[in-house]
Amino acid sequence: MYRAGDAHRFWNAGDDELVCSGYIDPADNIEYFLGEIFASSRRSGGHMPSVFDAAYLTRRYRSEFTMLAVPTPVQRLVFPVLVAIGTLLGRYARYADAPEPIG
């Protein structure tokens, strides 16, 4: 049983599309967050979201989620700079209707 603050990791170890189910309570914005991370990964043609999307989503929803694969100093020092650059470049229009963070 996981508790608040426990690390979780989702991945697909195979080549087929991953289909899974689970239960998260409270769900907050997890469906939106994971859906956008996945969509960014698909847009970038790889297994990772674009650095601008990862920075934006991780910063916006930092009260709910984090990306353990990205070191904390990078999230705290580099991601805000990337979000500022991405904002100047107009990279975040797709997130105009994003739900508000919880907490």
All heavy atoms as an XYZ file, in Angstrom:
812
protein
N       0.846     -1.169      0.000
C       0.000      0.000      0.000
C       0.894      1.235      0.000
O       1.786      1.348      0.824
C      -0.904     -0.026      1.224
C      -1.722      1.229      1.406
S      -2.982      1.474      0.187
C      -4.360      0.707      0.954
N       0.658      2.115     -0.928
C       1.402      3.371     -0.986
C       0.723      4.415     -0.120
O      -0.485      4.411      0.052
C       1.452      3.894     -2.428
C       2.367      3.110     -3.320
C       1.856      2.316     -4.337
C       3.742      3.179     -3.154
C       2.691      1.604     -5.172
C       4.589      2.470     -3.982
C       4.069      1.682     -4.983
O       4.903      0.984     -5.808
N       1.533      5.324      0.401
C       1.025      6.443      1.184
C       1.416      7.742      0.485
O       2.283      7.746     -0.381
C       1.639      6.425      2.573
C       1.305      5.186      3.377
C       2.129      5.193      4.623
N       3.518      5.426      4.214
C       4.578      4.895      4.784
N       4.440      4.130      5.798
N       5.793      5.152      4.352
N       0.809      8.838      0.905
C       1.168     10.146      0.357
C       2.663     10.356      0.523
O       3.224     10.084      1.578
C       0.390     11.244      1.053
N       3.314     10.793     -0.550
C       4.745     11.048     -0.519
C       5.595      9.873     -0.951
O       6.792     10.017     -1.168
N       5.008      8.662     -1.055
C       5.766      7.510     -1.544
C       6.006      7.660     -3.040
O       5.140      8.138     -3.772
C       4.992      6.198     -1.316
C       4.982      5.760      0.139
O       5.710      6.362      0.950
O       4.238      4.812      0.454
N       7.170      7.242     -3.473
C       7.503      7.301     -4.903
C       6.745      6.218     -5.668
O       6.587      5.099     -5.179
C       8.994      7.115     -5.090
N       6.277      6.582     -6.850
C       5.598      5.659     -7.748
C       6.281      5.769     -9.100
O       6.776      6.824     -9.464
C       4.128      6.042     -7.934
C       3.338      6.036     -6.675
N       3.528      6.965     -5.676
C       2.359      5.225     -6.241
C       2.688      6.711     -4.687
N       1.972      5.673     -5.005
N       6.270      4.690     -9.845
C       6.843      4.741    -11.183
C       5.967      3.907    -12.106
O       5.599      2.791    -11.786
C       8.260      4.197    -11.187
C       8.900      4.303    -12.538
C      10.346      3.934    -12.490
N      10.897      4.074    -13.831
C      12.007      3.546    -14.211
N      12.736      2.846    -13.365
N      12.435      3.697    -15.443
N       5.652      4.505    -13.274
C       4.870      3.822    -14.291
C       5.743      3.725    -15.534
O       6.349      4.717    -15.922
C       3.601      4.621    -14.631
C       2.696      4.845    -13.452
C       2.849      5.961    -12.658
C       1.699      3.941    -13.152
C       2.023      6.187    -11.572
C       0.865      4.148    -12.074
C       1.026      5.270    -11.276
N       5.808      2.582    -16.149
C       6.559      2.441    -17.389
C       6.072      1.221    -18.138
O       5.382      0.372    -17.603
C       8.062      2.348    -17.131
C       8.530      1.024    -16.618
C       9.042     -0.015    -17.346
C       8.505      0.572    -15.259
N       9.345     -1.068    -16.525
C       9.023     -0.734    -15.237
C       8.098      1.145    -14.064
C       9.155     -1.465    -14.067
C       8.223      0.404    -12.912
C       8.746     -0.873    -12.919
N       6.463      1.154    -19.377
C       6.127      0.030    -20.234
C       7.429     -0.680    -20.584
O       8.261     -0.135    -21.291
C       5.419      0.525    -21.501
C       4.989     -0.621    -22.395
O       5.286     -1.780    -22.128
N       4.301     -0.296    -23.461
N       7.601     -1.883    -20.087
C       8.837     -2.628    -20.323
C       8.840     -3.324    -21.686
O       9.867     -3.855    -22.101
C       9.040     -3.672    -19.219
N       7.721     -3.289    -22.401
C       7.648     -3.968    -23.689
C       7.498     -3.002    -24.841
O       7.584     -1.779    -24.677
N       7.262     -3.561    -26.012
C       7.097     -2.751    -27.220
C       5.636     -2.490    -27.552
O       5.334     -1.614    -28.353
C       7.762     -3.443    -28.416
C       9.275     -3.507    -28.266
O       9.846     -2.586    -27.655
O       9.878     -4.480    -28.753
N       4.731     -3.269    -26.968
C       3.304     -3.075    -27.222
C       2.794     -1.897    -26.405
O       3.412     -1.474    -25.426
C       2.515     -4.329    -26.837
C       2.865     -5.524    -27.701
O       3.267     -5.320    -28.860
O       2.754     -6.660    -27.200
N       1.636     -1.357    -26.822
C       1.024     -0.277    -26.066
C       0.626     -0.782    -24.691
O       0.043     -1.861    -24.555
C      -0.206      0.255    -26.796
C      -0.806      1.453    -26.127
C      -1.916      2.102    -26.926
O      -1.784      2.206    -28.159
O      -2.911      2.489    -26.318
N       0.948     -0.018    -23.672
C       0.640     -0.384    -22.304
C      -0.806     -0.036    -21.980
O      -1.261      1.070    -22.252
C       1.563      0.359    -21.333
C       1.285      0.171    -19.843
C       1.539     -1.282    -19.439
C       2.137      1.115    -19.032
N      -1.511     -0.978    -21.419
C      -2.860     -0.759    -20.916
C      -2.838     -1.207    -19.460
O      -2.462     -2.337    -19.159
C      -3.914     -1.561    -21.710
C      -5.294     -1.371    -21.117
C      -3.885     -1.172    -23.170
N      -3.190     -0.304    -18.571
C      -3.185     -0.662    -17.160
C      -4.363      0.011    -16.466
O      -4.988      0.909    -17.011
C      -1.871     -0.266    -16.495
S      -1.545      1.496    -16.469
N      -4.635     -0.442    -15.284
C      -5.674      0.191    -14.485
C      -5.179      0.278    -13.058
O      -4.274     -0.450    -12.648
C      -6.989     -0.595    -14.562
O      -6.802     -1.881    -14.009
N      -5.754      1.191    -12.330
C      -5.353      1.368    -10.950
C      -6.334      2.287    -10.256
O      -7.309      2.747    -10.848
N      -6.042      2.577     -9.014
C      -6.910      3.411     -8.212
C      -6.042      4.383     -7.428
O      -5.091      3.970     -6.750
C      -7.735      2.540     -7.257
C      -8.656      3.322     -6.384
C      -9.862      3.799     -6.872
C      -8.326      3.603     -5.071
C     -10.716      4.533     -6.065
C      -9.177      4.321     -4.261
C     -10.368      4.786     -4.760
O     -11.212      5.512     -3.959
N      -6.334      5.653     -7.549
C      -5.606      6.687     -6.825
C      -6.630      7.543     -6.097
O      -7.590      8.009     -6.697
C      -4.772      7.559     -7.789
C      -3.731      6.702     -8.497
C      -4.133      8.716     -7.046
C      -2.979      7.417     -9.587
N      -6.409      7.736     -4.798
C      -7.342      8.513     -4.004
C      -6.566      9.412     -3.057
O      -5.786      8.897     -2.256
C      -8.242      7.579     -3.211
C      -9.284      8.322     -2.400
O      -9.784      9.350     -2.870
O      -9.581      7.855     -1.282
N      -6.677     10.696     -3.142
C      -7.480     11.443     -4.104
C      -6.751     11.541     -5.442
O      -5.524     11.639     -5.488
C      -7.628     12.827     -3.461
C      -6.373     12.980     -2.660
C      -6.035     11.587     -2.162
N      -7.494     11.501     -6.498
C      -6.902     11.495     -7.837
C      -6.332     12.856     -8.219
O      -5.355     12.943     -8.958
C      -7.938     11.055     -8.859
N      -6.936     13.919     -7.736
C      -6.509     15.280     -8.074
C      -6.285     15.379     -9.586
O      -7.168     15.029    -10.344
C      -5.295     15.699     -7.259
C      -5.598     15.774     -5.764
O      -6.771     16.005     -5.418
O      -4.681     15.591     -4.954
N      -5.114     15.808    -10.023
C      -4.853     16.013    -11.454
C      -3.986     14.934    -12.090
O      -3.395     15.160    -13.138
C      -4.198     17.381    -11.650
C      -5.160     18.505    -11.383
O      -6.264     18.532    -11.916
N      -4.766     19.438    -10.532
N      -3.927     13.760    -11.487
C      -3.030     12.710    -11.991
C      -3.367     12.295    -13.418
O      -2.482     12.088    -14.235
C      -2.986     11.481    -11.049
C      -1.879     10.508    -11.465
C      -4.323     10.753    -11.029
C      -0.499     10.989    -11.178
N      -4.654     12.195    -13.744
C      -5.034     11.781    -15.099
C      -4.566     12.826    -16.117
O      -4.008     12.484    -17.159
C      -6.539     11.569    -15.206
C      -6.966     11.023    -16.550
C      -8.453     10.710    -16.606
O      -9.160     10.807    -15.585
O      -8.906     10.363    -17.713
N      -4.780     14.084    -15.803
C      -4.334     15.147    -16.713
C      -2.809     15.147    -16.825
O      -2.255     15.175    -17.922
C      -4.831     16.514    -16.229
C      -4.388     17.626    -17.146
C      -5.086     17.901    -18.314
C      -3.245     18.377    -16.874
C      -4.666     18.890    -19.182
C      -2.822     19.375    -17.735
C      -3.533     19.619    -18.888
O      -3.110     20.590    -19.749
N      -2.116     15.126    -15.701
C      -0.660     15.169    -15.679
C      -0.057     14.019    -16.487
O       0.768     14.233    -17.377
C      -0.166     15.125    -14.229
C       1.328     15.159    -14.076
C       2.018     16.353    -14.143
C       2.034     13.999    -13.836
C       3.393     16.393    -13.982
C       3.408     14.027    -13.670
C       4.094     15.220    -13.748
N      -0.460     12.794    -16.185
C       0.088     11.635    -16.904
C      -0.307     11.652    -18.376
O       0.495     11.296    -19.244
C      -0.370     10.331    -16.246
C       0.200     10.046    -14.863
C      -0.385      8.761    -14.307
C       1.725      9.991    -14.889
N      -1.535     12.064    -18.675
C      -1.974     12.148    -20.070
C      -1.138     13.126    -20.868
O      -0.749     12.850    -22.012
N      -0.820     14.277    -20.273
C      -0.011     15.278    -20.974
C       1.444     14.855    -21.093
O       2.093     15.119    -22.110
C      -0.133     16.641    -20.288
C      -1.490     17.278    -20.462
C      -1.857     17.509    -21.923
O      -0.970     17.825    -22.738
O      -3.045     17.365    -22.257
N       1.980     14.197    -20.083
C       3.351     13.666    -20.175
C       3.420     12.632    -21.293
O       4.348     12.634    -22.111
C       3.794     13.064    -18.818
C       3.987     14.166    -17.777
C       5.036     12.209    -18.966
C       5.171     15.087    -18.015
N       2.428     11.751    -21.362
C       2.374     10.740    -22.415
C       2.235     11.392    -23.788
O       2.944     11.035    -24.734
C       1.215      9.769    -22.158
C       1.054      8.744    -23.236
C       1.910      7.669    -23.327
C       0.027      8.853    -24.166
C       1.765      6.719    -24.328
C      -0.126      7.918    -25.171
C       0.748      6.838    -25.252
N       1.330     12.357    -23.908
C       1.126     13.038    -25.193
C       2.401     13.748    -25.638
O       2.755     13.714    -26.825
C      -0.033     14.037    -25.081
N       3.103     14.366    -24.712
C       4.359     15.033    -25.053
C       5.400     14.020    -25.525
O       6.136     14.276    -26.479
C       4.896     15.807    -23.846
O       6.146     16.378    -24.153
N       5.446     12.870    -24.874
C       6.382     11.814    -25.292
C       6.077     11.357    -26.709
O       6.990     11.172    -27.514
C       6.306     10.626    -24.335
O       6.686     11.005    -23.036
N       4.811     11.192    -27.021
C       4.429     10.789    -28.378
C       4.774     11.867    -29.387
O       5.260     11.570    -30.477
C       2.951     10.458    -28.436
C       2.655      9.175    -27.645
C       1.377      8.615    -28.065
N       1.657      7.589    -29.066
C       0.838      6.604    -29.315
N      -0.284      6.537    -28.665
N       1.120      5.720    -30.229
N       4.513     13.136    -29.054
C       4.840     14.240    -29.964
C       6.338     14.320    -30.223
O       6.755     14.648    -31.330
C       4.354     15.579    -29.401
C       2.875     15.836    -29.524
C       2.505     17.269    -29.191
N       2.893     17.685    -27.859
C       2.138     17.534    -26.771
N       0.943     16.972    -26.868
N       2.566     17.965    -25.594
N       7.125     14.022    -29.213
C       8.576     14.116    -29.373
C       9.156     12.889    -30.067
O      10.352     12.857    -30.348
C       9.259     14.358    -28.028
O       9.167     13.207    -27.213
N       8.315     11.891    -30.327
C       8.753     10.700    -31.049
C       9.635      9.775    -30.238
O      10.297      8.905    -30.790
N       9.636      9.924    -28.956
C      10.497      9.090    -28.131
C       9.803      8.560    -26.914
O       8.583      8.484    -26.853
N      10.617      8.225    -25.942
C      10.098      7.663    -24.701
C      10.031      8.697    -23.579
O       9.609      8.391    -22.480
C      10.971      6.489    -24.256
C      10.982      5.369    -25.234
N       9.914      4.526    -25.420
C      11.918      4.965    -26.114
C      10.196      3.653    -26.352
N      11.410      3.892    -26.791
N      10.484      9.911    -23.889
C      10.510     10.964    -22.884
C       9.727     12.174    -23.390
O       9.734     12.457    -24.585
C      11.947     11.392    -22.603
C      12.845     10.279    -22.086
S      12.357      9.664    -20.476
C      12.805     11.032    -19.453
N       9.087     12.909    -22.471
C       8.416     14.147    -22.895
C       9.453     15.189    -23.291
O      10.624     15.094    -22.910
C       7.655     14.579    -21.640
C       8.405     13.960    -20.514
C       8.979     12.674    -21.040
N       9.032     16.196    -24.038
C       9.962     17.278    -24.367
C      10.371     17.962    -23.074
O       9.617     18.000    -22.097
C       9.312     18.286    -25.321
O       8.499     19.191    -24.615
N      11.563     18.510    -23.070
C      12.077     19.155    -21.869
C      11.216     20.354    -21.474
O      11.003     20.605    -20.285
C      13.569     19.524    -22.037
C      13.756     20.615    -23.067
C      14.167     19.922    -20.715
N      10.667     21.079    -22.456
C       9.806     22.220    -22.136
C       8.508     21.754    -21.483
O       8.049     22.359    -20.510
C       9.505     23.047    -23.385
C      10.658     23.898    -23.831
C      11.383     23.555    -24.951
C      11.019     25.038    -23.130
C      12.456     24.332    -25.366
C      12.077     25.829    -23.525
C      12.816     25.478    -24.655
N       7.902     20.688    -22.022
C       6.662     20.175    -21.433
C       6.912     19.608    -20.038
O       6.139     19.857    -19.114
C       6.035     19.109    -22.327
C       5.451     19.672    -23.599
O       5.163     20.889    -23.651
O       5.297     18.904    -24.572
N       7.990     18.841    -19.896
C       8.315     18.271    -18.579
C       8.529     19.382    -17.559
O       8.030     19.301    -16.430
C       9.553     17.383    -18.677
N       9.250     20.425    -17.957
C       9.504     21.542    -17.046
C       8.198     22.231    -16.663
O       7.943     22.493    -15.482
C      10.468     22.537    -17.691
N       7.356     22.515    -17.656
C       6.102     23.224    -17.391
C       5.188     22.402    -16.483
O       4.693     22.910    -15.462
C       5.374     23.543    -18.695
C       4.063     24.225    -18.459
C       4.002     25.594    -18.253
C       2.876     23.497    -18.397
C       2.791     26.231    -18.003
C       1.666     24.114    -18.145
C       1.626     25.470    -17.948
O       0.434     26.093    -17.692
N       4.946     21.157    -16.846
C       4.007     20.326    -16.087
C       4.517     20.040    -14.680
O       3.748     20.065    -13.717
C       3.721     19.034    -16.851
C       2.926     19.233    -18.142
C       2.998     17.988    -19.019
C       1.486     19.614    -17.844
N       5.808     19.791    -14.565
C       6.378     19.523    -13.247
C       6.326     20.760    -12.359
O       6.028     20.666    -11.167
C       7.819     19.005    -13.383
O       7.802     17.810    -14.177
C       8.419     18.683    -12.030
N       6.584     21.932    -12.935
C       6.498     23.168    -12.156
C       5.046     23.481    -11.779
O       4.750     23.828    -10.648
C       7.078     24.350    -12.942
C       8.555     24.329    -13.137
C       9.356     24.510    -11.885
N       9.065     25.783    -11.237
C       9.354     26.061     -9.978
N       9.924     25.172     -9.223
N       9.072     27.247     -9.469
N       4.143     23.367    -12.752
C       2.745     23.715    -12.490
C       2.125     22.822    -11.418
O       1.390     23.296    -10.550
C       1.931     23.629    -13.776
C       0.455     23.975    -13.580
C      -0.290     24.054    -14.889
N      -1.693     24.265    -14.708
C      -2.277     25.458    -14.532
N      -1.546     26.552    -14.519
N      -3.579     25.553    -14.379
N       2.412     21.534    -11.475
C       1.778     20.577    -10.561
C       2.729     20.085     -9.470
O       2.557     19.000     -8.933
C       1.185     19.411    -11.366
C       0.084     19.877    -12.275
C       0.282     19.996    -13.646
C      -1.140     20.271    -11.756
C      -0.726     20.465    -14.479
C      -2.151     20.749    -12.580
C      -1.933     20.836    -13.936
O      -2.933     21.310    -14.749
N       3.710     20.914     -9.106
C       4.704     20.501     -8.119
C       4.104     20.248     -6.741
O       4.691     19.529     -5.939
C       5.842     21.496     -8.054
C       5.488     22.865     -7.525
C       6.689     23.818     -7.636
N       6.343     25.184     -7.303
C       5.874     26.081     -8.160
N       5.696     25.751     -9.426
N       5.594     27.311     -7.771
N       2.931     20.801     -6.447
C       2.292     20.523     -5.162
C       1.645     19.139     -5.142
O       1.286     18.643     -4.077
C       1.231     21.588     -4.845
O       0.175     21.540     -5.791
N       1.538     18.502     -6.331
C       0.892     17.194     -6.419
C       1.843     16.075     -6.836
O       1.713     14.947     -6.361
C      -0.250     17.250     -7.440
C      -1.350     18.220     -7.077
C      -2.433     18.233     -8.120
O      -3.053     17.176     -8.350
O      -2.637     19.303     -8.733
N       2.761     16.377     -7.774
C       3.589     15.328     -8.375
C       5.016     15.825     -8.571
O       5.267     17.024     -8.577
C       3.062     14.932     -9.758
C       1.573     14.837     -9.830
C       0.836     15.780    -10.520
C       0.900     13.825     -9.185
C      -0.543     15.707    -10.583
C      -0.480     13.744     -9.229
C      -1.202     14.687     -9.932
N       5.909     14.876     -8.781
C       7.267     15.204     -9.186
C       7.737     14.121    -10.150
O       7.113     13.074    -10.262
C       8.215     15.318     -7.975
O       9.452     15.873     -8.414
C       8.445     13.976     -7.313
N       8.809     14.396    -10.834
C       9.401     13.417    -11.745
C      10.716     12.969    -11.120
O      11.706     13.701    -11.153
C       9.615     14.026    -13.129
C       8.325     14.420    -13.804
S       8.583     15.138    -15.435
C       8.826     13.640    -16.382
N      10.727     11.799    -10.516
C      11.898     11.324     -9.801
C      13.102     11.122    -10.714
O      14.239     11.155    -10.242
C      11.576     10.024     -9.068
C      10.554     10.150     -7.937
C      10.256      8.774     -7.350
C      11.032     11.095     -6.873
N      12.867     10.939    -12.004
C      13.976     10.745    -12.941
C      14.770     12.029    -13.153
O      15.882     11.991    -13.666
C      13.446     10.231    -14.279
N      14.201     13.171    -12.752
C      14.875     14.462    -12.904
C      15.383     14.891    -11.531
O      14.592     15.023    -10.597
C      13.909     15.527    -13.473
C      14.614     16.853    -13.624
C      13.326     15.063    -14.802
N      16.691     15.115    -11.389
C      17.230     15.509    -10.077
C      16.562     16.770     -9.531
O      16.225     17.689    -10.280
C      18.711     15.763    -10.363
C      19.007     14.990    -11.613
C      17.730     15.004    -12.409
N      16.388     16.805     -8.227
C      15.736     17.937     -7.567
C      16.382     19.281     -7.903
O      15.655     20.244     -8.182
C      15.685     17.705     -6.046
O      14.957     16.505     -5.797
C      15.022     18.858     -5.317
N      17.707     19.405     -7.903
C      18.292     20.704     -8.260
C      17.907     21.169     -9.674
O      17.707     22.359     -9.899
C      19.802     20.480     -8.149
C      19.943     19.339     -7.208
C      18.744     18.470     -7.451
N      17.785     20.235    -10.587
C      17.366     20.593    -11.947
C      15.930     21.106    -11.920
O      15.608     22.122    -12.539
C      17.511     19.395    -12.907
C      16.888     19.690    -14.263
C      18.980     19.006    -13.062
N      15.065     20.421    -11.174
C      13.670     20.857    -11.091
C      13.549     22.223    -10.430
O      12.719     23.038    -10.833
C      12.844     19.831    -10.311
C      12.676     18.526    -11.060
C      11.743     17.574    -10.351
O      10.694     17.989     -9.865
N      12.108     16.314    -10.286
N      14.365     22.494     -9.446
C      14.259     23.760     -8.702
C      14.975     24.927     -9.387
O      14.541     26.066     -9.258
C      14.808     23.582     -7.302
C      13.906     22.728     -6.448
C      14.323     22.763     -5.015
N      13.434     21.909     -4.234
C      13.775     21.343     -3.103
N      14.964     21.554     -2.593
N      12.911     20.577     -2.463
N      16.089     24.649    -10.081
C      16.890     25.728    -10.647
C      16.761     25.864    -12.162
O      16.687     26.975    -12.680
C      18.373     25.527    -10.281
C      18.672     25.462     -8.788
C      20.120     25.061     -8.550
C      18.356     26.778     -8.115
N      16.740     24.746    -12.869
C      16.728     24.775    -14.333
C      15.306     24.868    -14.877
O      15.051     25.624    -15.827
C      17.462     23.547    -14.914
C      17.399     23.530    -16.426
C      18.916     23.526    -14.430
N      14.376     24.118    -14.302
C      13.012     24.107    -14.829
C      12.359     25.495    -14.842
O      11.696     25.835    -15.820
C      12.142     23.099    -14.088
C      12.260     21.686    -14.614
C      13.237     21.313    -15.525
C      11.371     20.717    -14.199
C      13.342     20.019    -16.000
C      11.453     19.410    -14.677
C      12.445     19.057    -15.577
N      12.519     26.325    -13.808
C      11.918     27.660    -13.895
C      12.464     28.475    -15.078
O      11.715     29.215    -15.724
C      12.274     28.318    -12.566
C      12.490     27.182    -11.638
C      13.075     26.087    -12.474
N      13.742     28.323    -15.368
C      14.342     29.017    -16.516
C      13.758     28.480    -17.815
O      13.398     29.245    -18.719
C      15.886     28.881    -16.495
C      16.499     29.455    -17.763
C      16.456     29.532    -15.250
N      13.632     27.153    -17.908
C      13.038     26.553    -19.112
C      11.593     26.993    -19.292
O      11.154     27.263    -20.421
C      13.113     25.024    -19.049
C      14.489     24.418    -19.252
C      14.459     22.923    -18.986
C      14.988     24.695    -20.667
N      10.833     27.082    -18.209
C       9.438     27.525    -18.299
C       9.387     28.973    -18.786
O       8.555     29.325    -19.631
C       8.693     27.349    -16.950
C       7.340     28.037    -16.983
C       8.537     25.868    -16.629
N      10.277     29.809    -18.294
C      10.314     31.215    -18.743
C      10.641     31.286    -20.236
O       9.982     32.016    -20.987
C      11.340     32.003    -17.932
N      11.613     30.511    -20.680
C      11.970     30.487    -22.105
C      10.811     29.943    -22.930
O      10.449     30.500    -23.962
C      13.251     29.665    -22.335
C      14.452     30.365    -21.697
C      13.488     29.435    -23.829
C      15.704     29.511    -21.627
N      10.210     28.837    -22.467
C       9.071     28.248    -23.170
C       7.900     29.206    -23.272
O       7.202     29.253    -24.288
N       7.680     29.989    -22.222
C       6.615     30.985    -22.237
C       6.906     32.048    -23.292
O       6.024     32.417    -24.076
C       6.454     31.618    -20.841
O       6.126     30.582    -19.910
C       5.354     32.667    -20.839
N       8.140     32.532    -23.323
C       8.530     33.533    -24.327
C       8.397     32.999    -25.750
O       8.063     33.739    -26.674
C       9.967     33.998    -24.088
C      10.196     34.856    -22.852
C      11.682     35.081    -22.632
C       9.456     36.181    -22.978
N       8.642     31.709    -25.918
C       8.544     31.079    -27.239
C       7.123     30.637    -27.588
O       6.884     30.111    -28.672
C       9.483     29.865    -27.314
C      10.983     30.156    -27.196
C      11.771     28.854    -27.138
C      11.440     31.023    -28.358
N       6.176     30.817    -26.667
C       4.785     30.435    -26.927
C       4.552     28.936    -26.945
O       3.650     28.453    -27.623
N       5.333     28.187    -26.176
C       5.250     26.725    -26.183
C       4.085     26.162    -25.370
O       3.807     24.976    -25.456
C       6.550     26.122    -25.619
C       7.828     26.484    -26.314
C       8.066     25.678    -27.556
N       7.912     24.278    -27.348
C       8.833     23.365    -27.614
N       9.987     23.726    -28.085
N       8.590     22.080    -27.435
N       3.391     27.000    -24.590
C       2.425     26.462    -23.645
C       0.971     26.785    -23.949
O       0.106     26.603    -23.096
C       2.795     26.914    -22.229
C       4.200     26.516    -21.862
C       5.114     27.452    -21.403
C       4.636     25.209    -22.014
C       6.412     27.095    -21.077
C       5.929     24.838    -21.695
C       6.815     25.786    -21.240
O       8.096     25.415    -20.929
N       0.671     27.196    -25.154
C      -0.721     27.491    -25.520
C      -1.612     26.265    -25.342
O      -2.781     26.404    -24.980
C      -0.792     27.998    -26.956
N      -1.070     25.090    -25.542
C      -1.867     23.855    -25.405
C      -2.354     23.638    -23.974
O      -3.256     22.858    -23.722
C      -1.097     22.639    -25.905
C       0.033     22.196    -25.004
C       0.694     20.898    -25.413
N       1.042     20.822    -26.806
C       2.238     21.176    -27.329
N       3.173     21.626    -26.523
N       2.471     21.062    -28.600
N      -1.747     24.332    -23.034
C      -2.121     24.164    -21.633
C      -3.042     25.276    -21.127
O      -3.249     25.414    -19.917
C      -0.867     24.093    -20.758
C       0.051     22.947    -21.146
C       1.355     23.191    -21.544
C      -0.388     21.634    -21.132
C       2.209     22.163    -21.913
C       0.444     20.596    -21.513
C       1.744     20.863    -21.880
O       2.563     19.830    -22.246
N      -3.606     26.040    -22.033
C      -4.462     27.179    -21.648
C      -5.644     26.750    -20.781
O      -6.063     27.482    -19.878
C      -4.958     27.909    -22.887
N      -6.190     25.571    -21.018
C      -7.346     25.085    -20.252
C      -6.957     24.043    -19.213
O      -7.803     23.277    -18.750
C      -8.391     24.500    -21.203
C      -8.988     25.571    -22.109
O      -9.124     26.715    -21.657
O      -9.297     25.251    -23.279
N      -5.688     24.002    -18.852
C      -5.224     23.006    -17.866
C      -5.900     23.242    -16.521
O      -6.113     24.380    -16.124
C      -3.707     23.109    -17.709
N      -6.231     22.169    -15.825
C      -6.855     22.351    -14.513
C      -5.877     22.997    -13.523
O      -4.663     22.847    -13.648
C      -7.192     20.918    -14.080
C      -6.346     20.029    -14.900
C      -6.055     20.758    -16.169
N      -6.437     23.698    -12.569
C      -5.629     24.342    -11.542
C      -4.981     23.280    -10.652
O      -5.593     22.244    -10.364
C      -6.495     25.266    -10.678
C      -6.962     26.505    -11.405
C      -5.804     27.412    -11.826
O      -4.869     27.612    -11.022
O      -5.845     27.922    -12.954
N      -3.768     23.531    -10.202
C      -3.138     22.601     -9.259
C      -3.909     22.535     -7.942
O      -4.556     23.498     -7.544
C      -1.751     23.206     -9.026
C      -1.535     24.153    -10.153
C      -2.887     24.623    -10.582
N      -3.805     21.409     -7.284
C      -4.426     21.203     -5.975
C      -3.342     21.438     -4.918
O      -2.241     20.927     -5.025
C      -4.966     19.766     -5.835
C      -5.912     19.406     -6.950
C      -5.612     19.558     -4.461
C      -7.174     20.202     -7.015
N      -3.682     22.159     -3.905
C      -2.754     22.322     -2.781
C      -1.902     23.482     -2.838
O      -1.300     24.207     -3.256
